Amino acid sequence: MGTAVSVREVRHRLGGREVLRVDRLDVPAGARLAVLGPNGAGKSTLLRLLAGLEAPTTGTVLVDGIEAARRPLSDRRRSAYVTQRAGLLTETAAHNVEIPLRWRGLPRQECRAQARAALDRLGVLHLADRPAAGLSGGERQRVSLARALALDPLLLLLDEPAAALDVPARQELLADLERVVTDAPASTVVHVTHRPAEALRMADAVAVLVAGELRQVATPGVLLGQPADEVVARLVGYETVVPAVLEPDGRVVVDGHVLMRAAGDRRDVSGAVTAVCFSAGVRVEPCCAGGLPATVVRASPGPGHGVVTLAARSGRLTLTAHLRHGVPLPQPEERVAVTLDPALTVLVPRWGSEPSRRGSIVATGAP
């Protein structure tokens, strides 16, 4: 079932600069791992090492116990790598999908049948005889995915395959990809993205990569509920980040005012903390309603939320708050009070106060 991936003590340098540092990462056979990180985090570099296209400067990358860059050709042909932009030949869509099957030495009729079946799974069988040069970006990417999936790969590597598409096309492609991957339990999947929703929807585990270094690996539920630090919290969708102090009695205090009271199971940090909150948990009320007093600097509307910049005694805060129906945005110079909903807020160590990583990092949760 799938292929197991193991990374140990990897340090990879490009142009004299270290771009990737991974002490340990294990992906069990058949698991779905998403690698989440901003642009330039080293996600594509990690994928290239897993594909064996590059060897790490130091350390080891193993696929089923064999160094990825030294795997025999027969093993490599059981892997598939889909890049951000489809690299298709000028031939027909069907011909592009058939090529790797022919490399395996399959009979022509079998290649044709498997190629058309893969195109059908991605909803583009009607494009089989159309030249690739005449396809739209979304159609080209679907053909590229069909080419990968036609191989029934034991290891499927996806480098943001929907990144170049507009929002509707991206959502449709990801929905189809999720369905196809779910129907292919024999594949181990590693999918890199900078969008948290895409990382969370298809993964058993998510590895957060920042500046070439793994910050946290956890199941989607743990990652959302227990981000390792504020950088991870921002990456998984916490819009509001407020430096605060956690008092022994559970009060979360800013400028001497209570922002919220922490639930008992969230008091695993103390002293200087950072409160990270989803926009639905931010409340901006008229002044003197309790909470942190502040002055509105500016406010702008968004779809279902408002972005409010405030000046508090400790400095400026930018908050993203959901708008309640019929409640207008506060106006510049207006005095307001801010509170956070404990159910939608997590307390993490203040940035720089302690290391964010703990022990070994292992991606678990094979289906």
NULOMI-295057 format. One line per field, with one value per residue (C-alpha): x, y, z; chain. Coordinates in nm, 4 decimals. Example, Ala and Ser with C-alpha at 12.3 -4.5 7.8 and 13.67 -1.06 7.14 Angstrom:
BEGIN
X: [1.2300|1.3670] $
Y: [-0.4500|-0.1060] $
Z: [0.7800|0.7140] $
c: [A|A] $
// end
This chain:
BEGIN
X: [0.0000|0.1718|0.5309|0.6811|0.8861|1.1518|1.3625|1.6534|1.8872|1.8493|2.0320|2.0004|2.1844|2.1253|2.3508|2.5539|2.2450|2.0689|1.7106|1.5870|1.6473|1.4451|1.5600|1.2934|0.9809|0.8076|0.5148|0.3637|0.2643|-0.0821|-0.0879|-0.1894|0.0550|0.0043|0.3030|0.1816|0.3954|0.4337|0.6063|0.9787|0.9393|1.1161|0.8057|0.8970|1.2555|1.1315|0.9135|1.2061|1.4104|1.1265|1.1014|1.4745|1.5277|1.7919|1.9950|2.0161|2.3406|2.3587|2.1237|1.9041|1.5722|1.4417|1.1506|1.0693|1.4124|1.6036|1.7672|1.5249|1.7889|1.9195|1.5940|1.5976|1.4074|1.1384|1.0629|1.0686|0.8041|0.5697|0.5844|0.4173|0.5037|0.2595|0.4005|0.2277|0.2128|0.1306|0.4273|0.2439|0.3727|0.2000|0.0375|-0.3201|-0.4338|-0.4642|-0.1135|0.0277|-0.1370|-0.0235|0.3473|0.4484|0.2394|0.4346|0.7573|0.6398|0.6178|0.2430|0.0698|-0.0618|-0.4285|-0.3837|-0.2114|-0.4999|-0.7626|-0.5869|-0.5262|-0.8890|-1.0026|-0.7777|-0.9049|-1.2590|-1.1849|-1.0742|-1.3741|-1.1819|-1.2376|-1.4068|-1.0682|-0.8811|-0.8220|-0.7688|-0.4125|-0.2757|-0.1805|-0.5483|-0.6522|-0.7229|-0.5039|-0.7526|-0.7930|-0.4175|-0.3795|-0.6520|-0.4724|-0.1480|-0.3198|-0.4738|-0.1254|-0.0044|-0.3054|-0.3040|0.0099|-0.1745|0.1282|0.2416|0.3804|0.1954|0.3698|0.1603|0.3240|0.0299|-0.1419|-0.4239|-0.2077|-0.2359|-0.6156|-0.8853|-1.0972|-1.3900|-1.1625|-0.9345|-1.2232|-1.3606|-1.0209|-0.9477|-1.2887|-1.2262|-0.8704|-0.9922|-1.2443|-0.9875|-0.7269|-0.9846|-1.0651|-0.6951|-0.6048|-0.2860|-0.1160|0.0923|0.0259|0.2414|0.0724|0.2348|0.0367|0.0352|-0.3429|-0.4565|-0.8001|-0.6333|-0.3874|-0.6560|-0.9157|-0.7205|-0.4641|-0.4251|-0.1424|-0.0114|0.3547|0.4071|0.7249|0.8554|1.1855|1.3019|1.2325|0.9514|0.7581|0.4865|0.3419|-0.0021|-0.3428|-0.5659|-0.7702|-0.4659|-0.3072|-0.6184|-0.6735|-0.3127|-0.0862|0.2736|0.3251|0.1832|0.3511|0.1803|-0.1457|-0.1424|-0.0720|-0.3707|-0.6124|-0.6052|-0.6504|-0.6141|-0.2910|-0.2659|0.0341|-0.1000|-0.0250|-0.1885|-0.2521|-0.2554|-0.6333|-0.6851|-0.7379|-0.5813|-0.4736|-0.3624|-0.2787|-0.4296|-0.7655|-0.9156|-0.9390|-1.0941|-1.0745|-0.8914|-1.0605|-0.8886|-0.7506|-0.5851|-0.3650|-0.0638|0.1367|0.1735|0.3164|0.3826|0.1609|0.0058|-0.3693|-0.4602|-0.8258|-1.0450|-1.2402|-1.5710|-1.4434|-1.3531|-1.5996|-1.5659|-1.8242|-1.8983|-1.6571|-1.7151|-1.8736|-1.5767|-1.2659|-0.9646|-1.0329|-0.8952|-0.9468|-1.0382|-0.7700|-0.9472|-1.2006|-1.2769|-1.5443|-1.4850|-1.7125|-1.8811|-1.6208|-1.4541|-1.0859|-1.0399|-0.7116|-0.7075|-0.4721|-0.4426|-0.2063|0.0412|0.0367|-0.1634|-0.3691|-0.5201|-0.8276|-1.0462|-1.3973|-1.7121|-1.9867|-2.3156|-2.6179|-2.7224|-2.4191|-2.2165|-1.8395|-1.6964|-1.5734|-1.2240|-1.1641|-1.4477|-1.3740|-1.4434|-1.3761|-1.2409|-1.2998|-1.2181|-1.4304|-1.2291|-1.3839|-1.2252|-0.8991|-0.5764|-0.2907|0.0571|0.4033|0.5046|0.7236|1.0873|1.0062|1.0801|1.1491|0.8379|0.9392|0.9190|1.0874|1.0545|0.8185|0.6186|0.3249|0.0763|-0.2798|-0.2655|-0.6203] $
Y: [0.0000|0.3164|0.3973|0.5108|0.8306|0.9120|1.2277|1.2432|1.5302|1.6998|2.0245|2.1458|2.4407|2.6277|2.9074|2.8897|2.9429|2.6872|2.6623|2.3544|2.2105|1.9041|1.6930|1.4268|1.3706|1.0373|0.9765|0.6287|0.4312|0.5330|0.8583|1.1992|1.4712|1.8375|2.0719|2.4224|2.7334|3.0786|3.1367|3.0736|2.8416|2.5517|2.3474|2.2789|2.2027|1.9383|1.7881|1.7716|1.5859|1.3388|1.2906|1.2204|1.5056|1.6418|1.4826|1.6677|1.8461|1.6433|1.3943|1.1244|1.1112|0.7563|0.6185|0.2651|0.2463|0.3476|0.6868|0.8835|1.0026|0.6452|0.4582|0.2226|0.3323|0.0707|0.2235|0.5809|0.4878|0.4027|0.7664|1.0711|1.4393|1.7146|2.0678|2.4061|2.4434|2.1526|2.0561|1.9081|1.8270|1.9757|1.6385|1.5525|1.5304|1.1527|1.1192|1.3170|1.0814|0.7717|0.8617|0.7409|0.4267|0.3498|0.3979|0.1129|-0.1041|-0.1535|-0.2597|0.0284|-0.0649|-0.0886|0.2512|0.4003|0.2481|0.3561|0.7064|0.7567|0.6176|0.8670|1.1568|1.0489|1.0488|1.4123|1.5089|1.5817|1.2722|1.4937|1.6650|1.3422|1.4165|1.7891|1.9314|2.0350|2.3782|2.4633|2.3823|2.6348|2.6493|2.4502|2.1903|2.1527|2.0981|1.8333|1.6529|1.6752|1.5219|1.2515|1.1687|1.1232|0.9244|0.6939|0.5395|0.4360|0.5795|0.4476|0.7961|1.1032|1.4399|1.7519|2.0945|2.3378|2.2006|2.4570|2.7620|2.9208|2.8902|3.1399|3.0735|2.8853|2.6680|2.6018|2.4928|2.2610|2.1060|2.0500|1.8906|1.6484|1.5825|1.5100|1.2607|1.0886|1.0656|0.9241|0.6570|0.5657|0.4385|0.2721|0.6088|0.7949|1.1623|1.4650|1.7906|2.1319|2.4558|2.8029|2.7988|2.6551|2.5446|2.3338|2.1817|2.0894|1.9413|1.6431|1.5668|1.3161|1.5352|1.8829|1.9839|2.3583|2.4802|2.8334|2.9705|2.6192|2.4787|2.2551|2.4325|2.1760|1.8532|1.7500|1.6324|1.9100|1.9159|1.9486|2.2080|2.4276|2.3802|2.3833|2.5800|2.5716|2.9484|3.2648|3.2054|2.8685|3.0229|3.2891|3.0297|2.8139|3.1075|3.2896|3.6490|3.8366|3.8206|4.0108|4.0150|3.9689|3.8438|3.5343|3.5771|3.2750|3.3049|3.2689|3.6338|3.7360|4.0963|4.3740|4.7211|4.6225|4.5319|4.1838|4.0707|3.7356|3.4576|3.1450|2.8096|2.5751|2.3496|2.6467|2.7531|2.5500|2.8691|3.1583|3.5064|3.6675|3.4998|3.5719|3.5385|3.4235|3.4385|3.3574|3.6529|3.5087|3.5390|3.9094|4.1528|4.5287|4.7005|5.0607|5.1929|5.1182|4.7812|4.6074|4.4685|4.6465|5.0165|5.1501|5.4151|5.3264|5.4315|5.2934|5.0275|4.8628|4.6091|4.2640|3.9749|3.8869|4.0619|4.3922|4.4770|4.7252|4.8948|5.0230|5.2302|5.0968|5.2135|4.9345|5.0182|4.9443|4.6294|4.5069|4.2945|4.1004|4.0790|3.9205|4.1763|4.1086|4.1795|4.5432|4.6554|4.9170|4.9355|5.1672|5.5034|5.6565|5.8256|5.6249|5.4795|5.1057|4.8059|4.4734|4.1247|3.7770|3.4625|3.1994|2.9206|3.0666|3.1834|2.9958|3.1120|3.0405|3.1354|3.4903|3.4981|3.4530|3.3564|2.9859|2.7376|2.6506|2.2963|1.9998|1.6628|1.4451|1.5342|1.2446|1.2605|0.9952|0.9065|0.6745|0.6033] $
Z: [0.0000|-0.1155|-0.0352|0.2938|0.2965|0.5546|0.5881|0.8326|0.9223|0.5855|0.5179|0.1603|0.0114|-0.3127|-0.4324|-0.1119|0.1061|0.3217|0.1946|0.3784|0.7249|0.8255|1.1197|1.0878|0.8812|0.8315|0.5970|0.6376|0.3298|0.2152|0.4134|0.2821|0.3881|0.3066|0.3288|0.4111|0.3963|0.2413|-0.0907|-0.0594|0.2405|0.0690|-0.0158|-0.3784|-0.2782|-0.0348|-0.3062|-0.5500|-0.2880|-0.2340|-0.6109|-0.6314|-0.8776|-0.6410|-0.3644|-0.0309|0.0454|0.3677|0.5292|0.3798|0.1947|0.1731|-0.0275|0.0847|0.2448|-0.0699|-0.1207|-0.3351|-0.5823|-0.6306|-0.6761|-0.9753|-1.2826|-1.2254|-0.8847|-1.0146|-1.2708|-0.9840|-0.8728|-1.0262|-0.9866|-1.0873|-1.1055|-1.0813|-1.4567|-1.6818|-1.8980|-2.1939|-2.5397|-2.8442|-2.9161|-2.8191|-2.4590|-2.4866|-2.6286|-2.3362|-2.0887|-2.2793|-2.2866|-1.9368|-1.9853|-2.3025|-2.1081|-1.8893|-2.1972|-2.1912|-2.5154|-2.7238|-2.6744|-2.2981|-2.2936|-2.4857|-2.2552|-1.9330|-2.0668|-2.1587|-1.8234|-1.6434|-1.8556|-1.7743|-1.3982|-1.4284|-1.6410|-1.9621|-2.1744|-2.4321|-2.4823|-2.5582|-2.9254|-2.8899|-2.9218|-2.5829|-2.7157|-2.7617|-2.4047|-2.1308|-1.8219|-1.6150|-1.8893|-1.9265|-1.5535|-1.5539|-1.8357|-1.6373|-1.3341|-1.5532|-1.6821|-1.3250|-1.2060|-1.5106|-1.3601|-1.0421|-0.8603|-0.5250|-0.4521|-0.5813|-0.5417|-0.6042|-0.6268|-0.5983|-0.9087|-0.8848|-0.8102|-1.1558|-1.1786|-1.0889|-0.7801|-0.9416|-1.1563|-0.8591|-0.6376|-0.9047|-0.9734|-0.6036|-0.5495|-0.8356|-0.7203|-0.3672|-0.5039|-0.7264|-0.4499|-0.2086|-0.4668|-0.4924|-0.1421|-0.2714|-0.3204|-0.0671|-0.1384|-0.0572|-0.1554|-0.1111|-0.0955|0.0575|0.1099|0.4461|0.3205|0.0513|0.2976|0.5484|0.3142|0.1781|0.4486|0.7296|0.8548|0.7734|0.7900|0.8324|0.6647|0.7274|0.5976|0.5147|0.8618|0.9862|1.2612|1.3292|1.1939|1.3160|1.2098|1.0743|1.3950|1.6207|1.3951|1.4097|1.7804|1.9006|1.6644|1.7835|1.7644|1.6123|1.2752|1.2422|1.3697|1.0994|0.8310|0.9297|0.9308|1.2636|1.1466|1.4761|1.6774|2.0066|2.2467|2.5995|2.9512|3.0996|3.4704|3.7075|3.7454|3.3679|3.2825|2.9514|2.9997|2.7637|2.8977|3.2316|3.0761|3.0476|2.6871|2.7827|3.0402|2.9296|2.9672|3.2097|2.9373|2.7647|3.0549|2.9445|2.8968|3.1370|3.1535|2.8154|2.5532|2.2185|2.1800|1.8287|1.7316|1.4321|1.3009|1.4230|1.7803|1.7735|1.9279|1.8763|2.0969|2.1969|2.4559|2.8262|2.7447|2.9073|2.7403|2.5940|2.5224|2.1948|1.9279|1.5707|1.3220|1.0165|0.9212|0.5893|0.4939|0.3552|0.2558|0.5848|0.7984|0.8678|0.9104|1.1920|1.2857|1.6418|1.8535|2.2065|2.4778|2.3892|2.0180|1.7057|1.6596|1.3341|1.3962|1.1552|1.2986|1.1585|1.1020|1.2722|1.0578|1.0777|1.2804|1.0893|1.0936|1.3594|1.2327|1.2626|1.6003|1.7564|2.0993|2.1225|2.3462|2.2212|2.3602|2.2274|2.2435|2.4377|2.2273|1.9122|2.0683|2.1377|2.3582|2.2247|2.3542|2.2725|1.9623|2.0640|2.4236|2.3729|2.0927|1.8962|1.8030|2.0380|1.9856|1.6792|1.3973|1.2590|1.0168|1.1289|1.0464|0.7468|0.6259] $
c: [A|A|A|A|A|A|A|A|A|A|A|A|A|A|A|A|A|A|A|A|A|A|A|A|A|A|A|A|A|A|A|A|A|A|A|A|A|A|A|A|A|A|A|A|A|A|A|A|A|A|A|A|A|A|A|A|A|A|A|A|A|A|A|A|A|A|A|A|A|A|A|A|A|A|A|A|A|A|A|A|A|A|A|A|A|A|A|A|A|A|A|A|A|A|A|A|A|A|A|A|A|A|A|A|A|A|A|A|A|A|A|A|A|A|A|A|A|A|A|A|A|A|A|A|A|A|A|A|A|A|A|A|A|A|A|A|A|A|A|A|A|A|A|A|A|A|A|A|A|A|A|A|A|A|A|A|A|A|A|A|A|A|A|A|A|A|A|A|A|A|A|A|A|A|A|A|A|A|A|A|A|A|A|A|A|A|A|A|A|A|A|A|A|A|A|A|A|A|A|A|A|A|A|A|A|A|A|A|A|A|A|A|A|A|A|A|A|A|A|A|A|A|A|A|A|A|A|A|A|A|A|A|A|A|A|A|A|A|A|A|A|A|A|A|A|A|A|A|A|A|A|A|A|A|A|A|A|A|A|A|A|A|A|A|A|A|A|A|A|A|A|A|A|A|A|A|A|A|A|A|A|A|A|A|A|A|A|A|A|A|A|A|A|A|A|A|A|A|A|A|A|A|A|A|A|A|A|A|A|A|A|A|A|A|A|A|A|A|A|A|A|A|A|A|A|A|A|A|A|A|A|A|A|A|A|A|A|A|A|A|A|A|A|A|A|A|A|A|A|A|A|A|A|A|A|A|A|A|A|A|A|A|A|A|A|A|A] $
// end
